[in-house]
Amino acid sequence: MPEFELTASPLPEELAVIIDALSAFNNADVGPSDRRSLAVLIRNTTAR
C-alpha cells in the first residue's frame, strides 16, 4: 500500500524528481515553454 507524507521541507532530490516528471509531462502535452518558478505560500496569520 502506498505511504503518504506531508512535509514543509522536502529534500532537494525529492523536489528534483517531482520537477523533472512534471516538466516531462508538460513538454509532451503542450511542448516546451518559458517556465518560471511559482510558489504557493501558507502563512499562519493568527500566530501569537
N, C-alpha and C positions, 0 to 999 in steps of 0.2 A: 504494500500500500504506500502511496506517495506520502512524503512528510513535508509539511509546510512550515516555513519560518519567516517571521516578520522581523525586520531589522532596520534600524535607522542608520546603520553604518556598515553597509556591505563592503566586502573586500574588493580591492581594485580588480582582482582576477575574476570575481563573480560579476562585476559590472561589465567587464570586457566581454564575457560570454553572452550576456544579455544584449549589449550594444551590437556585437558582431552579428548575432542572429536576427535582430530587428532590422539592421541595415541590409542584410542579405535578402530578407523578405521584402522590404520596401523597394529595393533596387529591382528585384524580379517582378514586382507588382506594377510599379509606376515608372521605373527607370531611375537613373542617377539624379540626385538633387543637390542643391546647395544647402546641406544640412547644417543647422545651428543647434547648440545646446539649449535645452529648456528645463527649468526646474519647477516643481510644484512644492511649495513650502507650507508646512502646517505649523502654526505658532499657537502657543498657549497664551491667550490674551487675558486670562484671569489669574495668572500666577501671582503669588504674593511674596 
